[in-house]
């Protein structure tokens, strides 16, 4: 039989998190010996940001301890789902995970990783999170060429991070945009918001949900207006802690706060 020769960037990788569909091109090299990217970490050390994942799992366990079964965790900017899979395993019989990813090809890997790891308490939504509902034109990188795909900014500007390859605006793709408030969830315990500069938009679209549920949050801060982020949280009576490139925010009325130090 004659087969058409074609590239195969997505492969199955045995990692510390379980078997994961991973793009072998998901890396950006800094120099000959150093690089970064979700795939880079998985292929070179077998795990991805274990400290950050561990903090999130501890917080979920604390929320379960204080509020009981039915824990709901939102993975906003899930990429291929390392956090999603680990949270789902930790919440088995206790709660569920909802993961959001805007890059279509990465979303397929996310959904596959949920399935292949039998995470029946996790679901994935293809779409961008923002302050309102609608649609967003987002860039589409070349997944056959090396780049840190998790570093892709959905809103490209002159100051956007170089991910390892040039972004061609002619390849933009329209994706659904939704807000967390539009989901009208009955409970939210924890949110990880890692959306490459759109963090404040996501928070604005979650304003009512935050007021109602007072979830703990882990928010990436390196590409957003950090003073504005801290002001948003302070105005809603959140206590904040620096955790690497993230801000950990826990509401002052959350009993979890008593268990948290600056290094949870």
ABEGO torsion letter per residue (X at the ends): XBBBBBBBABBBBBBAAEBBBBBAABBBBABAABBBEAAAAAAAAGBBGAAAAAAAAAAAAAAAAAAEBGBBBBBBGAEAGAAAAAAAAAABGABBBBBBBABAAAAAAAAAAAAAAGBAABBBBBEBBBABBEBBBBBBBBAABBBBAAABBABBBAABBBAGBBBBAAABBBBBBBBAAAAGBABBABBBBBAGGAAAAAAAAAAAAAAAAGBBBBBBAAABBAAAAAAAAAAAGBBBBBBEABBBBBBAABAAAAABBABX
